[in-house]
Amino acid sequence: MSLFLVQRVLQAVVVIAVVMVLAFLMFRFLGDPIVSILGANSTGIQRDALRAELGLDRPLVLQFADYVWKTLQGNFGISYRLGTPVARVLAERAPATIELATTGMVLALAVGIPAGIYAALKRGRVGSNLALAVSLIGISMPSFFMGLLLIWIFSVKLGWLSSFGRGQVTDLGGWTTSFLTASGIKALIMPAVTISVFQIAMIMRLVRAEMLEVLRMDYIRFAQARGLPGRSVHIHHALRNTLVPVITVAGLQLGSVIAFAVITEQVFQWPGLGLLFLQSVAAADVPVLSAYLILIAVFFVTINLVVDLLYYAIDPRLRATVASGGRA
């Protein structure tokens, strides 16, 4: 277990290091930050003074070492657009995106796994075929269209839900949450459903395919031949092995949802990292873009590390491979 954990942590460190190099290079190739700060009408003397003050006149290696040191301390610089520390901006926006992505994935797992099991066990029946048809629509429908459709139905026509914003939020020691107010929960419903539609369809089809494959295994037939109840065979024997790839995919999808909830946040004006990213791109706010890139990489490697540990805990074949000195 220790060797497995060390290997995964080292891989995560390498990924973060590569992303930090790319994030640093953004400062070199996405325009002159001095011009972005002082404006195009600044004089050469003003630019040289600020360049020296920020250390941008030093050799590239020293600049990179300084960038890495500050980043490890949580210092991502000052936002060109907002004029405030980037770390503070990210800390203010991250809770909104994490709550939205987590709610969407929980909804996707809560609906997708039972629907996939049903579609596998009731294969060929009307309900199963209907579930597959609906899932195909869910995969094919763009998220922005789903968001606009929900707004048109539940905001414009019915007037039940707010079409933008996060509602009233509560501050819990620096973490703003919308789970504790009625308006916050109502504001969360449509963005979370928009994010979860594609995930529900994908998880349902994955669970169905894996379940059908597992049900054809010999140990399932032996369990059925021993006279075990169908529910016991399906839940305790088949579902356990079915969930192994589902955990892997769900973990990767959670990272993707956090990183690429840009469209959904834009449609609902959800004040999260995705909306911040779009606003920063429009303003060429390089410090925010650079920090966003690193933050998303940290999210991805952390989630992948957790998924690998869950995979290790669930799959006895992986534990046996690691124990024998094989490559995990």
Summary of the structure (lengths in Angstrom):
residues: 328
radius of gyration: 24.2
end to end distance: 11.0
largest distance: 87.1
contacts: 1032
relative contact order: 0.14
helix: 76%
strand: 2%
